[in-house]
Amino acid sequence: MLDGTGAAARRADVAVSAGRIAAVGAPAGARAAREIDATGRYVMPGFIDTHVHGDAAVLDPDVQLAALRQGVTTFVLGQDGVSYAPAGAATLRYVSRYFAPVNGAHPGLGEGPVSVAGLLATYDRRTPLNTVYLLPHGTIRHGVMGGARRAPEAAELAAMRTEVERGLHDGAAGLSTGLEYVPGAYADAAEIAALCAPVGAAGLPYVTHMRGYESEASGAMAEVLEIARAGRVAPHVSHFHGPRDELVALVDDARAEGIDLTFDSYPYLRGSSTLTLVALPSWLPIADLDATLDALADPAVRHRLERDWFARRTEVWPRITLSHVPAEELRWAEGMTLPDAAARAGSAPGAFCCDLLLATRLEAGCVFGHPPTNSEESVRALLRHPAQIAGSDAVYQGGHPHPRGWGAFARLLGRHVRELGDWTWEQAAVHLAGRAADRFRLADRGRIETGRAADLVVVDPAAVTDRATYERPRVPAEGVEHVLVNGVPVLAGGVLTGAAAQHPPGRALKPA
């Protein structure tokens, strides 16, 4: 057994009753109505995916299987400052459309409005996975200011703070920003710090997709720390990646200052996002989706794009693979690099990109290779850092998504623990469960201790491995045979149980 504290592995029976851990090291000869023989396996606390775009996909049985086959029992949603609540009808339409390539469409919200409490109700006992929700700053900003590219007036800032306070009362576990997405990109540090003040007062984190990574990481981290100081809030950086020595120094310097900084990272050298973020310049009116479509159809704008933007993107194009193309006439392009798809269409990459975005109404998604400043050595150095927590950054949309949604956690165990030794098995239980539970104040998760919720995973240390690849991304992992969520077996012999579908035990978790 690996209990999630970092303590040495030990042999012990784990008794479960009424959804909770009743005993660890049960008396010899004790029997139960149902028993799982974990001989030669590790029993670990259920893993917590601290960055995952499962806001709609968590209700999909295929996604549930993909997560549980890796030992993931809890999703932290509301990432990158864009999700479904709190939102009135207009904002719900906007975020559902703008982030469709990332989050997809939630099947149970109607036309809105939707509160945080209302959204959490769509998850509670509706899925075999637990869910945690972060307040999305961009959604809140849009509800108050629309797509305005300016600082808020005093009344607007007060209205946004009221939404934050109401969301915390409803059970949100922090505030997230996406400072490369809109409208979050239009906010400055002072605005975000003001909204972080009630979050910090509640002892919850500020979770951020920074304003830049790789070569821009230093300046972006300076803004994160400015917000942390002014808002008196603990920061958590999403999907941290880039040059090894610089990133490690940024984290170490912040923690030496006394800032309780953590970050999540995943074991891949490619990312995934909307094609608009990766391919289009910020001077386009992205926060107004219809205006952007009009611009992409305007010959004068396309000429400017080709002359002033696309001509300087030639190094980027080959790194983009189309993952989600929701237009029947262009669906053949899924899985192809942008230059290859453009060549097949008889077009230049920039022109084809515009045509594709028009055909999909901006709802195209992509997988993209990181710059060479990110490397395998950087990934491994970040994994070994004591501030690291695991997150997949999974995006489940499209016919050819990034494989991390099906393999990130299994890859961490199979490659980075068993093969490379970046963590011991004891450390893995901390990075995958214990530290995340602490960060989001999930007091009864993340550890195998008497009285805690029985989220338990049985892992075969010799067999656990990822099987999803960039070519075949939707292949479930191997080596996790049994999973219990709130004491209910939801995975048995590697398949979803009847209980997972008929009486889903996943809870919408609130910070303690």
N, C-alpha and C positions, 0 to 999 in steps of 0.2 A: 504493500500500500504506500502511496505517495500522498501525503495529507495536504499539500499546498502551502505549507509553512516554510519549506526548504529543509525540514528535518529529514534524516536518513530514512530510506525505504525500510519498511519492516513488515513482517508477516502478521496479518490480523484479519479476523472476520469483521465484516461491517453489517450490523443489523439495522433494518429499516422498518419503521412502523408509522402509519398515518402520515406518510409523506416526509418524514424526518428521520435523521440518523438516530436510532435508539441506543446504539452501543457500538463502540469500536474495540475489537478484541473480545468478542462475545465468549461467554464461558464454554469450555469444552463440552461437547455433546449437545449443545443447543441446536434446535431444529426450527425450521420455518416452513410456512405453507408453500413458498416458492424459493428455490435456492439456485444460485448461479455459481458454478465451479470456476473460479478464477485462478486455478493452479497454473503457474508459469506466466501469469499475466500481471500487469499493474492495474490496481484500482486507483483511479485519480478523480479529483473533483471535476465536475463538468466545466468545460472550457468556456470562456467568455470572449466573444469576438467584439473587441472594443471599437472597431470601425467597419461597418458593413452596411451596404445599401439594400437592406431587406425590408424597407418600409412597406412595400406591397408584397414582395416576393416571399416573405416569411409565411404567408398564407398558402403558398404553393407546395404541394407534397413533394415534388421533385427537388425543390430547394431545401425543404426540411430533411430529406434523405441525404442530400449533399453535405449538409452541416453535421447531422448526427453521425454519419459515417466517418467524420473527422473528430468526433467527441465534443463538438460545440453544442452547448445546451442553452446559451443565452446570446441574443443579438443586442448590441447597443445601436439604436436607430437615431434618426434626426441629424445625420451627419452633414458637414460642409455647408451648414446654414440654410439648407433648403429641404423642407418636407411639408407635410400636409396640415400641420396645426401649430399654433392657432391661426385660423384663416376664415375670412368671409368668403362668399361665393366667388368674387372676382379674383381674390388671391389664390384660392384653391384651384381655379382654372389655370391661373398663370403657372404656379409651381408644378401642377400636374403635367402641363405641356412643356415647360422649360426643362424640367428634370426628367422627362419621360425616358430619355436614353439611359438614365442612371437608376431611377427608382421605379419606373413603370407606372401603371395605373392601379390605384387602390380600388378593390371591387366593392367596398362597403360604405363609401362616404357620401354618395349622392352628389348633390350640387352644393352642399355646404349651407350654412357655416359649420365649422367643426372646431371644437375645443380640444385641449390636450386630454382632458378626461374622456371626451367622446372618442378620440383616436385610440387611447389606451384600451377602451372597452372593446374595440374591434379586434384586439389581440388576446385579451384575457380569456383563457380557456378556449381559444379558437384555433390554437396551434400547439404542437408538442414542444415548441421552443419558448423559453422565457424571453421577454422583451424589456428593454430599458430605453427611455426616450430622452433625447436632448432637445432643448428649445432651439429651433433654427432661427438665427438672427435675420437672415435674408427674408424669410417668410414673414416675420414680425414687421420688419421694415417695410416690405411691400404692402402689408395691410394698413400701415399708417401713412406712408409716403408714396406708394406706387413705385414707379421706376425712376423717381427723381434723382438726378445726379448732383446732389448738394448735401450740405450738412443739415441736420434737422433743426427746426425752430424749437424753442423751449417747450411749447405745448406738445409738439410731436415727440420729442425725447421723453417727456413725461408719459405720454400715451404708450410708447414702446416699453418703458419701464413698468408700467401697470400690467402690460401683457406678460412680461417676464415674471413678475410677482405672482400673477394669477396662474401661470403655467407651473411655477414651482409648487404652489399650493395644490395643484392638480396631480403632482407626482413626478414632474420632470427631474432629471438627475444632473442638470448642468445646462450650459449655453454653448451652442456651436456657431462658428462662423465659417464662411467660405469666401475668402478675400480675393479669389480669382474668379468667382462667379458673381453674377449680378442678381439683385441690387447690393449684395454685401460688399462688393468691390468699391462702392461709392461711400462707404462709411470710413471715418477716420478713427484714430486711436481714442480720442476723447469720447466719442459716441459709444464705442464698444466698452470702454472702461466704466462709463456711467451705467450701462446695462449689466455689467458684471458685478456691480456692487452688491445687489441682493443675492447674487449667486455665491459670491465669496462669503457673505454673511451667513449663508446656509451651509457653508462647509463643502460646497460642490465645485466642480472644476469648470474652467473655461477651455473648451475644446476647439482647436482651430486648424483649418486648412489655411496655412499662412499665405501671405501676399506673394510669395515666391519660394522656389526651392532651387536646388543645384547652385548655380552661380549667384543667385539672389537670396540665398538662405541667411546670410549674415544680417542684411538689412531687414529681412522679414522677421528674424528672431528678435532683433532690437525692438520692433514694434510689439511683438508678443510680450516682451518683458516690460515695456512701458505700460501696456494694458494691465499686466499682472500687478505692477506696483500701484498704479493709480486706482485700480478696482479692488485691490486687496483680495486677489483671487488666485488660486493655484492653476497654472496653465498646463494644458496637455496638447502636444503638437501631433496632428494627424499625419499618417503615412510619411514619416520623416525619411528623407533619402537625399543623397548627394555625396560630396567629397568627404571621405572618412575623417581625416584629421580635423578639418574645419568643423564638422558637425559635432564630433565628440567634444571638442573644446567649447563650442557654444553651450552645450548642455552642462558640462562640468563647471563652466564659469557661472552660469545662472544658479546652479545648486550651491556653489560655494558662497554666493551672495545670500543664500538663505531662501531662495525661491523654490517652492516645491514643484519643480518641473518634471513631467513625465512625457513620454511619446509612445506612439505605436508605429510598428513597421512590419513589412511583409517580405517573404524571401523570394522576390522576383526582381528582374531588371527592366520590366515593362510595366506601364501603368494603364489606366483606362478611364475614359471620360467622355464628355460630349464632343462631337466634332467641332461645334462652334467654339469651344474653349481652345482647342488645340490649333485650329486652322484660321480663325478670324481675328482681326485686330480690334483693340478696345474702342476705337473711334466709331465703330458701327453701333447703332442704337439697340444693343442686344436685349436690354431690359424691356423693349417694346418689340415683341416677336413679329408682329405684322409689319411694322416699319422696317425691320431687318429684312424680311422677305421682299418687300418692295425695293429696298436698296439693292439686294442681290439680283433683282430682275432689271435694274437700271443699267443700260450700257455705259453711262458715264461713270457710275460707281464701280462697275466691273473693270473698266479701263484703269481707274485709279488703283484698285486692288492689285491688278496685274503689274502695274508700273511700280507702285510704292510698297507693296507687301508681298505678294506671291513671288516676285522675282528674287526676294531675299530669303525665301523659305525653301530653296531647293535642297538644302541639307536635311530639312525636317521631313519632307514628303516621303522618302523611303522608309522612315521609321513609323509611319502610320498604317495600321491595318484596320480595315472597316469591319466592325463587329456587329453593328445593328443598323440595318437599312430597311426601314418599314415602308417601302414603296415597291410594289410588285414588279414594276418594270426594271428595277435596279437591284433586286434582291440577290441576283447572281454575283454581285460585288462583295457580299459578305465573305470574309476570310481572305480577301485579296489586299495587297498593299495598294495605297492610293495611286502611285504611278502605274502599276499594272492594270488596275481597273480603268484608269484614264486612257491608257493605251488601247485597251480592248474597246472602249467607247469612241476611239479616234479623236481624243481631246487632250489638251494640256492639263496637268494636275490641278492647277488653280481653277480653270474653267470648269473642269469636271466636278471639283469640290462644290462650286457654286450651284451647278445643275443638280447635284445630289441633295444639297441642303434645301433647295427649292422643292424638289420632288418629295422629300420627306418632311417638309414644313419644319425644318430645323431639328427634327427628332432623330438624327443619325448619331450613332456612337462609334467609338474607335478604341483600339488598343494601340499604345504607342511606346516605342523604345525610349528609355531614359538616355540623356546625354552620357558620354563616356566618363564624366566626372563621377557618376555612380558606377559602382563596380561590385563584384562578388566580395571583395575584401571589405568594402564599406558596409554592405549588407551584414556581413558576419560581425564586424566590429560593433555595429549598432545593436545587434541581437545580444551581444555579450554585456551591454551596458546595464548597470543596475536600475536605470530609469526606464528601461524598455518594457512595453507590454505588447502582446500580440494582437494584431488586427489584420483581417484579410483585405479590406477595402473592396470586397466582392461587389461586382455589378453583374446581375443575372439576365439582363436584357439582350435580345438579339440571337441570331443563329450561330454566332461565332464569338462568344464572350471571352474575356480573360479567364484562364483556368484557375485563378486563385480562389474563386468561390467554391470550387470542388476539391482544392488541394492544399491550400496554404497551411492549415494546421497540421495535416498529415505530413506535409513536406518538412515542417519545422521539426517534427518528431523523427521521421525516417532519415532525412538527410542531415539536419543540423544537430540532432542529438546522437542518434545511433552511428552515423557514418563520420561526421566531422568533429563531434565532441564540443560544439560551441556551448552547449549546456549539458550539465548532468541531468539525469532524469528527475532528480529532486528539484533542480533549478527550473526545469521545464514546467513543473506543476505550479511554480510561482509565477513565471512569465505568462502562462496560459490561463491561469485562474486566480490565484491568491492576490496578486497585485492589482488586477482589474477590479476585483471585489472591493478592495480597499479604496481605490481611486474613485469609484462611483457610489461608495457607501452602501454596498449591498451586504449588510451585516451577516446574513445567514447563508451566503454563498461563498464559493471560492476555496473552501477548506473542508476536509473530512473530519468533523468534530461532532461529538454528541450534542444533539439539539438543533443542529443546522439542517437546512433543507437538503433532502436526499437527491441532489444532482450528482450522479455518479457515472463514471466511464470505465469500461474494462478494455484495456489496450494490450495488444500483443506486441511487446517491444521488438521482437525479431521480425515481425511482418508488417508493421504499420508503414504505409508509404502512400504517396500521391501517385495517381495514374493519369490525371488530367494534363494535357499538353496544349500548347498553342494551336496545334493542328487538330486535336480532338479534346476540346476543353470541358465537355460535359460528362466526364467519366468519374464516377464516385471513387473515393479513396478506399484503401483496404487496411485491415489490421485493427479496426475498432469493431468489436463484435456485439457488445451489449451497452446500452445507455439507459439510465433511469433519469427522469425529470420529475422532480417533486415526488419521488418514490415510486413513480409509475414506469414500468418498462415500456419504452417507446421504440427501442431498437433491440432486436433479438436475432442472433445469428446473422447480423448484417442487414436485416430487412425491417421495415416499419411494422410495428405491431398493430393489431386491431384497435388497441386503446389509443394509439397515436392519432388515428383517424376518427374514431367514434366518440371518444371522451378525452379530447386533448387536454393534457395537464399543464401546459405552459401558462405562466402567470405574467401579467404586466407588472413588473417589479418597480417599487418606489424606494428611494433612498431612506435608510433608517435614520 
